[in-house]
Amino acid sequence: MATQKGKKTVLKFDSEEDVSKALAKYTADLSEKFIKQKGSFTVVLSGGSLIDTMRKLVEPPYKDSIEWSKWWIFWVDERVVPLGHDDSNYKLALDGFLSKVPISFSNIYAINDKESPEGAAADYEARLKKLVESKVLPLSAISGFPKFDLMLLGMGPDGHVASLFPSRPHRHEKERLVTFITDSPKPPPPRITFTFPVINSASEIAMVVTGAEIANMVDVALGNASPPDGIPPPCTEVSAEEELTWFLDKDAASKLQTSG
Ligand SMILES: O=C1O[C@H](COP(=O)(O)O)[C@@H](O)[C@H](O)[C@H]1O
Protein backbone atom coordinates (compact mmCIF):
# COMPACT_ATOMS: atom_id res chain seq x y z
CA MET A 1 0.00 0.00 0.00
CA ALA A 2 1.12 3.55 -0.71
CA THR A 3 1.97 5.64 2.36
CA GLN A 4 2.08 9.23 1.16
CA LYS A 5 -0.26 11.81 2.77
CA GLY A 6 -1.45 15.14 1.47
CA LYS A 7 -0.63 18.77 2.08
CA LYS A 8 -2.05 21.34 4.49
CA THR A 9 -3.15 24.86 3.55
CA VAL A 10 -4.28 27.57 5.98
CA LEU A 11 -6.55 30.30 4.54
CA LYS A 12 -7.36 33.39 6.64
CA PHE A 13 -10.22 35.75 5.79
CA ASP A 14 -11.31 39.15 7.10
CA SER A 15 -14.79 37.99 8.07
CA GLU A 16 -17.07 34.97 8.40
CA GLU A 17 -18.91 36.29 5.30
CA ASP A 18 -15.66 35.99 3.32
CA VAL A 19 -15.15 32.44 4.66
CA SER A 20 -18.65 31.59 3.44
CA LYS A 21 -17.90 32.96 -0.06
CA ALA A 22 -14.55 31.15 -0.31
CA LEU A 23 -16.01 27.89 1.01
CA ALA A 24 -18.75 27.99 -1.64
CA LYS A 25 -16.23 28.45 -4.47
CA TYR A 26 -13.92 25.75 -3.05
CA THR A 27 -16.81 23.27 -2.79
CA ALA A 28 -18.18 24.10 -6.25
CA ASP A 29 -14.71 23.71 -7.80
CA LEU A 30 -14.23 20.31 -6.13
CA SER A 31 -17.71 19.22 -7.22
CA GLU A 32 -16.81 19.99 -10.83
CA LYS A 33 -13.41 18.27 -10.54
CA PHE A 34 -14.68 15.03 -8.97
CA ILE A 35 -17.76 14.77 -11.20
CA LYS A 36 -15.53 15.18 -14.26
CA GLN A 37 -13.10 12.56 -12.88
CA LYS A 38 -15.48 9.90 -11.57
CA GLY A 39 -19.08 10.92 -12.29
CA SER A 40 -20.09 11.56 -8.65
CA PHE A 41 -19.21 13.72 -5.64
CA THR A 42 -19.36 12.23 -2.14
CA VAL A 43 -19.65 14.90 0.53
CA VAL A 44 -19.55 14.40 4.30
CA LEU A 45 -21.19 17.07 6.44
CA SER A 46 -20.78 18.07 10.09
CA GLY A 47 -23.31 19.81 12.27
CA GLY A 48 -22.73 23.01 14.22
CA SER A 49 -21.83 26.35 12.67
CA LEU A 50 -20.68 24.76 9.39
CA ILE A 51 -24.14 24.60 7.83
CA ASP A 52 -24.71 28.33 8.19
CA THR A 53 -21.25 29.03 6.76
CA MET A 54 -22.25 26.92 3.71
CA ARG A 55 -25.05 29.39 2.90
CA LYS A 56 -23.37 30.91 -0.21
CA LEU A 57 -23.36 27.51 -1.90
CA VAL A 58 -27.15 27.57 -2.21
CA GLU A 59 -27.14 31.02 -3.81
CA PRO A 60 -26.39 31.98 -7.44
CA PRO A 61 -24.18 31.24 -9.29
CA TYR A 62 -23.50 27.90 -7.54
CA LYS A 63 -27.10 26.95 -6.86
CA ASP A 64 -27.72 26.76 -10.61
CA SER A 65 -24.31 25.62 -11.90
CA ILE A 66 -23.57 22.66 -9.59
CA GLU A 67 -24.63 19.19 -10.80
CA TRP A 68 -26.54 18.37 -7.61
CA SER A 69 -27.89 15.11 -9.05
CA LYS A 70 -24.35 13.68 -8.84
CA TRP A 71 -23.94 14.48 -5.12
CA TRP A 72 -24.05 11.93 -2.30
CA ILE A 73 -24.44 13.21 1.27
CA PHE A 74 -23.21 11.65 4.53
CA TRP A 75 -22.66 12.84 8.10
CA VAL A 76 -19.33 12.63 9.90
CA ASP A 77 -21.27 12.56 13.16
CA GLU A 78 -24.86 12.56 14.25
CA ARG A 79 -26.74 12.96 17.46
CA VAL A 80 -28.93 9.91 18.17
CA VAL A 81 -32.24 11.75 18.34
CA PRO A 82 -35.26 11.66 15.99
CA LEU A 83 -34.37 13.16 12.59
CA GLY A 84 -36.91 15.95 13.15
CA HIS A 85 -35.40 16.94 16.53
CA ASP A 86 -33.75 20.34 16.91
CA ASP A 87 -30.49 18.62 18.02
CA SER A 88 -30.30 16.53 14.82
CA ASN A 89 -27.44 17.35 12.45
CA TYR A 90 -29.64 15.96 9.64
CA LYS A 91 -32.40 18.48 10.45
CA LEU A 92 -29.87 21.30 10.62
CA ALA A 93 -28.53 20.40 7.15
CA LEU A 94 -32.02 19.78 5.74
CA ASP A 95 -33.29 23.18 6.85
CA GLY A 96 -30.16 25.18 5.97
CA PHE A 97 -28.86 23.38 2.88
CA LEU A 98 -30.44 20.18 1.53
CA SER A 99 -33.99 21.54 1.17
CA LYS A 100 -32.65 24.30 -1.09
CA VAL A 101 -30.94 22.17 -3.76
CA PRO A 102 -32.08 19.20 -5.90
CA ILE A 103 -30.00 16.38 -4.38
CA SER A 104 -31.72 13.02 -4.86
CA PHE A 105 -33.30 11.84 -1.60
CA SER A 106 -31.89 8.34 -2.18
CA ASN A 107 -28.35 9.80 -2.15
CA ILE A 108 -28.80 11.31 1.32
CA TYR A 109 -27.52 8.98 4.06
CA ALA A 110 -29.22 9.99 7.31
CA ILE A 111 -28.82 7.71 10.34
CA ASN A 112 -31.51 5.22 11.33
CA ASP A 113 -33.08 7.17 14.19
CA LYS A 114 -35.06 4.14 15.42
CA GLU A 115 -31.87 2.45 16.63
CA SER A 116 -29.84 2.73 19.83
CA PRO A 117 -26.47 4.53 19.48
CA GLU A 118 -24.73 1.15 19.10
CA GLY A 119 -27.32 -0.04 16.56
CA ALA A 120 -27.25 3.24 14.60
CA ALA A 121 -23.43 3.09 14.34
CA ALA A 122 -23.52 -0.55 13.17
CA ASP A 123 -26.29 0.24 10.67
CA TYR A 124 -24.42 3.25 9.23
CA GLU A 125 -21.20 1.23 8.96
CA ALA A 126 -23.04 -1.59 7.16
CA ARG A 127 -24.55 0.91 4.69
CA LEU A 128 -21.10 2.37 3.97
CA LYS A 129 -19.76 -1.14 3.32
CA LYS A 130 -22.59 -1.73 0.83
CA LEU A 131 -21.61 1.46 -0.98
CA VAL A 132 -18.05 0.14 -1.15
CA GLU A 133 -19.36 -3.11 -2.66
CA SER A 134 -21.44 -1.20 -5.22
CA LYS A 135 -18.38 0.97 -6.04
CA VAL A 136 -19.96 4.27 -5.01
CA LEU A 137 -17.19 4.56 -2.42
CA PRO A 138 -13.66 3.49 -3.35
CA LEU A 139 -11.21 2.22 -0.75
CA SER A 140 -8.14 4.29 0.02
CA ALA A 141 -4.94 2.77 -1.37
CA ILE A 142 -3.17 4.21 1.70
CA SER A 143 -5.43 3.05 4.54
CA GLY A 144 -7.83 0.50 3.04
CA PHE A 145 -10.77 2.49 4.51
CA PRO A 146 -13.61 4.04 2.44
CA LYS A 147 -12.48 7.19 0.73
CA PHE A 148 -14.86 10.16 0.51
CA ASP A 149 -14.20 13.03 -1.89
CA LEU A 150 -14.78 15.89 0.57
CA MET A 151 -15.32 16.19 4.31
CA LEU A 152 -16.55 19.52 5.67
CA LEU A 153 -15.55 19.60 9.33
CA GLY A 154 -15.98 21.99 12.22
CA MET A 155 -14.14 22.04 15.54
CA GLY A 156 -15.23 22.70 19.13
CA PRO A 157 -13.32 24.96 21.56
CA ASP A 158 -12.14 21.77 23.34
CA GLY A 159 -10.55 20.58 20.07
CA HIS A 160 -13.18 17.95 19.24
CA VAL A 161 -13.91 17.14 15.62
CA ALA A 162 -16.91 15.09 14.49
CA SER A 163 -17.99 13.51 17.84
CA LEU A 164 -14.42 12.53 18.72
CA PHE A 165 -13.81 14.25 22.04
CA PRO A 166 -10.50 14.77 23.88
CA SER A 167 -11.58 12.88 27.00
CA ARG A 168 -13.28 9.92 25.32
CA PRO A 169 -11.43 6.72 24.24
CA HIS A 170 -13.27 6.25 20.94
CA ARG A 171 -11.03 8.95 19.45
CA HIS A 172 -8.42 6.13 19.35
CA GLU A 173 -10.64 3.61 17.48
CA LYS A 174 -8.64 2.08 14.63
CA GLU A 175 -10.82 -0.78 13.30
CA ARG A 176 -14.40 0.44 12.99
CA LEU A 177 -15.67 2.86 10.34
CA VAL A 178 -18.35 4.27 12.61
CA THR A 179 -18.44 4.19 16.39
CA PHE A 180 -20.80 5.50 19.08
CA ILE A 181 -20.79 7.36 22.36
CA THR A 182 -23.47 7.54 25.03
CA ASP A 183 -21.82 10.15 27.26
CA SER A 184 -20.76 13.00 24.98
CA PRO A 185 -19.42 15.89 27.08
CA LYS A 186 -21.32 18.22 24.73
CA PRO A 187 -25.07 17.59 24.71
CA PRO A 188 -26.89 15.60 23.57
CA PRO A 189 -24.98 12.60 25.08
CA PRO A 190 -25.83 9.81 22.54
CA ARG A 191 -24.01 10.19 19.23
CA ILE A 192 -22.43 8.22 16.42
CA THR A 193 -19.29 9.33 14.64
CA PHE A 194 -16.88 8.39 11.86
CA THR A 195 -13.56 7.20 13.23
CA PHE A 196 -10.19 8.79 12.42
CA PRO A 197 -9.19 6.08 9.92
CA VAL A 198 -12.22 7.05 7.79
CA ILE A 199 -11.89 10.81 8.31
CA ASN A 200 -8.21 10.78 7.40
CA SER A 201 -8.85 8.70 4.26
CA ALA A 202 -10.83 11.52 2.61
CA SER A 203 -9.31 13.07 -0.50
CA GLU A 204 -10.07 16.62 0.64
CA ILE A 205 -10.94 17.99 4.07
CA ALA A 206 -12.06 21.52 4.85
CA MET A 207 -11.76 22.57 8.50
CA VAL A 208 -14.18 25.49 8.74
CA VAL A 209 -13.58 27.45 11.92
CA THR A 210 -14.83 30.92 12.83
CA GLY A 211 -15.16 33.05 15.97
CA ALA A 212 -12.86 34.35 18.68
CA GLU A 213 -13.76 31.69 21.29
CA ILE A 214 -11.92 29.08 19.24
CA ALA A 215 -8.71 31.08 18.60
CA ASN A 216 -6.60 29.38 21.29
CA MET A 217 -7.52 25.92 20.01
CA VAL A 218 -6.74 26.92 16.41
CA ASP A 219 -3.26 27.82 17.61
CA VAL A 220 -2.94 24.35 19.18
CA ALA A 221 -4.46 22.59 16.15
CA LEU A 222 -1.95 24.19 13.82
CA GLY A 223 0.98 23.26 16.05
CA ASN A 224 1.85 26.80 17.20
CA ALA A 225 0.95 26.24 20.86
CA SER A 226 0.93 23.33 23.31
CA PRO A 227 -2.39 21.93 24.54
CA PRO A 228 -3.23 23.21 28.06
CA ASP A 229 -3.16 19.65 29.55
CA GLY A 230 -0.24 18.48 27.40
CA ILE A 231 -2.41 15.94 25.54
CA PRO A 232 -2.89 16.68 21.81
CA PRO A 233 -6.65 17.13 21.18
CA PRO A 234 -8.45 15.33 18.30
CA CYS A 235 -8.17 18.37 15.98
CA THR A 236 -4.40 17.82 15.81
CA GLU A 237 -4.96 14.37 14.27
CA VAL A 238 -6.85 15.46 11.15
CA SER A 239 -5.13 14.94 7.81
CA ALA A 240 -6.38 14.37 4.26
CA GLU A 241 -5.00 12.18 1.51
CA GLU A 242 -4.84 15.07 -1.00
CA GLU A 243 -5.25 18.32 0.91
CA LEU A 244 -6.46 19.60 4.27
CA THR A 245 -7.58 23.22 3.93
CA TRP A 246 -8.27 25.39 6.99
CA PHE A 247 -10.82 28.18 6.47
CA LEU A 248 -10.40 30.71 9.29
CA ASP A 249 -11.95 34.10 9.84
CA LYS A 250 -9.91 36.92 11.42
CA ASP A 251 -11.21 36.14 14.92
CA ALA A 252 -10.42 32.42 14.78
CA ALA A 253 -6.94 33.22 13.40
CA SER A 254 -6.28 36.02 15.91
CA LYS A 255 -3.79 34.03 18.02
CA LEU A 256 -1.87 32.91 14.93
CA GLN A 257 -0.96 36.39 13.80
CA THR A 258 1.79 36.82 16.37
CA SER A 259 3.19 33.34 15.77
CA GLY A 260 3.04 33.53 11.97
O1 LIG B 1 -21.45 18.86 18.32
C1 LIG B 1 -20.88 19.14 17.28
O2 LIG B 1 -19.92 20.10 17.30
C2 LIG B 1 -18.96 20.25 16.26
C3 LIG B 1 -18.46 21.69 16.29
O3 LIG B 1 -19.57 22.57 16.16
P1 LIG B 1 -19.40 24.15 16.04
O4 LIG B 1 -20.79 24.71 16.22
O5 LIG B 1 -18.45 24.57 17.12
O6 LIG B 1 -18.89 24.43 14.66
C4 LIG B 1 -19.54 19.86 14.91
O7 LIG B 1 -18.53 19.87 13.93
C5 LIG B 1 -20.18 18.48 15.03
O8 LIG B 1 -20.65 18.01 13.78
C6 LIG B 1 -21.33 18.58 16.00
O9 LIG B 1 -22.05 17.37 16.16
The ligand as an SDF file (V2000), in Angstrom:
LIG
                    3D

 16 16  0  0  0  0  0  0  0  0999 V2000
  -21.4520   18.8580   18.3210 O   0  0  0  0  0  0  0  0  0  0  0  0
  -20.8800   19.1420   17.2810 C   0  0  0  0  0  0  0  0  0  0  0  0
  -19.9240   20.1010   17.2960 O   0  0  0  0  0  0  0  0  0  0  0  0
  -18.9600   20.2490   16.2590 C   0  0  0  0  0  0  0  0  0  0  0  0
  -18.4640   21.6930   16.2910 C   0  0  0  0  0  0  0  0  0  0  0  0
  -19.5740   22.5730   16.1570 O   0  0  0  0  0  0  0  0  0  0  0  0
  -19.3990   24.1540   16.0360 P   0  0  0  0  0  0  0  0  0  0  0  0
  -20.7940   24.7090   16.2170 O   0  0  0  0  0  0  0  0  0  0  0  0
  -18.4540   24.5690   17.1160 O   0  0  0  0  0  0  0  0  0  0  0  0
  -18.8910   24.4300   14.6640 O   0  0  0  0  0  0  0  0  0  0  0  0
  -19.5390   19.8570   14.9050 C   0  0  0  0  0  0  0  0  0  0  0  0
  -18.5310   19.8720   13.9270 O   0  0  0  0  0  0  0  0  0  0  0  0
  -20.1830   18.4770   15.0280 C   0  0  0  0  0  0  0  0  0  0  0  0
  -20.6480   18.0120   13.7830 O   0  0  0  0  0  0  0  0  0  0  0  0
  -21.3310   18.5800   15.9960 C   0  0  0  0  0  0  0  0  0  0  0  0
  -22.0460   17.3710   16.1620 O   0  0  0  0  0  0  0  0  0  0  0  0
  1  2  2  0
  2  3  1  0
  2 15  1  0
  3  4  1  0
  4  5  1  0
  4 11  1  0
  5  6  1  0
  6  7  1  0
  7  8  2  0
  7  9  1  0
  7 10  1  0
 11 12  1  0
 11 13  1  0
 13 14  1  0
 13 15  1  0
 15 16  1  0
M  END
$$$$
